[in-house]
Amino acid sequence: MKVRTLEPVTFLSYIAGRLRKMKFGTSTLVLPTRNPIVLAKELATLDFLSQGRLFPAIGLGGDESKDLPAVGVNKKERAGRTDEMIVLMRRLWTEENVTFTGKYFSVEDVTIMPRPWQKKGPPIWIGGRSEAALRRTGRLGDGWLVSSVSPTEVATGIKSIRTYAADASRQVEEDHYGVLIPFYFADDAEKAFEVGGRSIRPRADLPISEFTAFGTPAQVRSKVQTYIAAGATKFVMRPCGPFDGWREQVGMLAKEVIEPLQTSTD
């Protein structure tokens, strides 16, 4: 069965028009499949129209991803292209008459108007759990958004990013460490896994239970708390199971997890 996937920038423009206060972003946009000038213009426009509610997270694409060959990009070039794109897009968001000469991209006397609503442009969060991704986050990123990792791996990753950022004379803000957690509520963790676990991509080296939040409200809340203790400060909670049950699942998340955790930290 083919999975229907919407083009993210176009879809976010729809979300921006429907939701007037909520922040939104990508998780994650495969950056080297895009043209940096066109993408910089698209994201600047989206950030301008939403009055600064855009928070894009970017990635390089997985080793098995077909996105890169589909657009004619060699996988061996994805890291270099990504680094150049981040630097170039930031300049296009903050400078006029940008001239840039890189290995993969070159522009002369380019200005993007209107500028993004956010003064320095949308913060670029970087995804991935590899050492290269951690290094890139410390060297170039504004934040880290990771998925399919245990709380222990989050703590280790944050420590590495801080070290890489210090090496580059930078600092990633303390509240810019995020994790995506698949969740599903049921009477117990076993029943939750039977339904919700079908949509989880497994890791060969780590049980699914280590990077998901399945079970009773107390169990889901407890798992989120372990990530908070590990240093995570932002969360993308992804409902699992049948689509027609997502509204109920999100409602339970708000009532049984988010509200109690907000109350406990006030």
N, C-alpha and C positions, 0 to 999 in steps of 0.2 A: 504494500500500500504506500502510495506517495504522500509525503507530509506537505501540507500547504503552509508555506512560510511567507509572511508578508514582508515587503521591503521596509526596513526599519525606519529610515528617515521620513518616508512618506507616511507611514503609520503614526509616527510621533507627532506629525503635524495635525493629524486627526485627534489624537489624544490631547494635544495642547488646546485645541478649540473646544473640546468637550469638558475638560477639567480646568477650572480657573485658578486653583491654588496649588494643586499637587505638583511636586517636582517629578521629573521623568528622565529616562535615559535608556541606553542600549546595554545589552549584556550577552555577549560583547560583539561589537562591530568589528568585522575582519578588515582592519585598516588597509593592508597592502592590496586589497582588491579595488580600491577607490583611487580617483584622481584627487590629489590634495587641494588643488585650487577650487575645483567644483565642490568638494566636500566641505571645505572651509566656508564657502559661500552659503551652502545649504544649512550648515550648523549655525552660522552667524545669523542667518535669517530666522531660523527656528528659535534661537535664544532671544533675538530681538522681539519677535512677535509674542513670545511667552513671558516676556519681562524677566528673563534670567532664571528660568526654571529648568534649564537643560543641564544634565549631568551625564555626558557620554562615557561609557566604558569601552575600551578598545582591546583587541587581541590580534594575534598573528595568524590565527587559523590552526587547527589541529593537524597532526602529521597525516591523518587519513582524510582530511577535508578535501572536497572536490572544488571548493570555491576558487582557489588560486589557479589551477590549470584551466578552469572554465573561462577565466578572463586573460589567459596567456601570461601569467606571472610564474616564474620559476620559484619553487619553494625555498631554494637556497638563498634567494634574494629578499625574502619576506622580512627578516630582522632589519637589514639595512634600509629597506624601503620604509618600514615603520618608523625608525628613528628619524629619518629625514622628514617624513610627513609631519611628525609631532612638532619638530623645530619650525618647519615652514608654516604650518597652520597657525601656530602661536604668533609668528611674525605678521602674518596676514591679518590676524585679529587685532593687533595692537599698533601696527605701523602703516604709514602711507608709502607708496612708491617702492614696494619691496622688490629687491633684486636678489636672487638666490641661485647659486650654482652648486649642485650636488652630483653625486654619482648617478642617481636615478631621476632626479627632477631638477629642472632649471626654469626660472621665470625672470622676467625683466620688467621693472617698472609697473608692478601690479598693485592695485589698491582695491580693497573690498569695502563697499558701503551698502547699507548701514553696518556699522560695527555691532558686534554682539552687545547685548544689554549688560552683561557682566564685564566689568572694567578690563580684566585681563583675558577675557574670553572664557568659554565654558571650561571648567576644570576637567582635565583628562585623567580618568581612572583607568588603570591598566589591569587586565585580567591575566590569569595563568598562575600555575604553582611551580613551574620550573625555576631553577636558579637564575636562568637568563631573564625570566619575567620579573623576579624579585630585584635583580640588578637594574633592569630597565625602569622599574617603578621608583627605585631610589634615585636613579640618575636623571629621569625625565618626567616621571608621573606626578600627578597631584593627589592620587589616591590609589588604593589597591582593592579590587573586587575579585574574589576568588570563589570557586565552586568545587565541589567534590573533595573537600578536605576535612580532616578531623580538627577538633579544637587544639590539639597538640601541634598540628601542622600550622595552624593559624598563628599560634604563639611563636613558633620557630620562624615563620615567614616574616612576621612583623619585626622580629629582632634583626633578621638579615637586611630587611629594607632600611631600617634605621642606620645600620652600618654602611650600606651602600650610599645612602643619602649623605651621610657625614663625609664619606670619601669624596663626594662630588660637591662638598660645601653647600649642601641643600638640607632641607628638612621637610618631611611629609607631616602634615598636621595630624595631631593625635586622634581626631575624630574622622579621619579619612581612611580607615581600615574597615573594609566591608566583606561580607561573606553571603553567598547565595545558599539557602537551605531549603531543600524540598521537604514538604510536610504533609501529613495526613492524619486526621483525627479518627479514632475508632475506640472500641471498648478496651482494647489492649494493643500492645505493639505488634503482636503476631497477626492479629486481624488487620491492622493498618497496613502491614507490609504485604499481606495477601492482595490487597486492592491497590495500594499506592505504589508498591515496589515495581510494578510492571513497567512503569514509565521512567525508571531510573537507569542510567547507563552505569554499569558496574565498573569497578576498578579491580584489576587482578591482584593488587597488593593490599587491599583494604576492604573490609566488609562494608556493605551498604549502610548498615546500622550506625557506622561511625560518622557518616557525613549527611545523615538525614534526621528528621524529627518526626517519628511515627509513634502513635499511641494515644493515650489519654491526654487531656489538656495539661495535667500536671507533668506528664512525661515530655511533652513538646516544650512546655515552659522551662523545664529543667535543662533540656538540651540547649535551648537558646542562652540560658544563663551560663552554661559552660563555655560558650563562645565569647560571651561578654567578659567572663573571667580571663579568657585567653588574650583579650585585647581588642576584639572586634567591636566596632561602634556603630556600624551601619549594616542593615540586613535587607536582603531581597528574599522574601519568603515565597516560594513557588508551590502552589497547591498541586497535589497529585490526584490520581484517580479519575473517574469519569468526569467529563467536562460539565455535565448537567448538575454535578454536586459541588462545583467550585464556589458558588455564591454562599452556600451553607458553610463550607470549609473556611472561607475568608471571614465570614461573620463570627465563627467560633474563634478564629485567630485574633480578631479585634477584641472580643469580649474576654476570652480566657487566657490570652498571652500578652497582647500589647498593653491593654489597660492595667493589668496587675503589675507588669514590669515598669510601666511609666509611674505608677503610684509608688512603687518601692524605691524609685530613684529620685522622687521629688524632694 
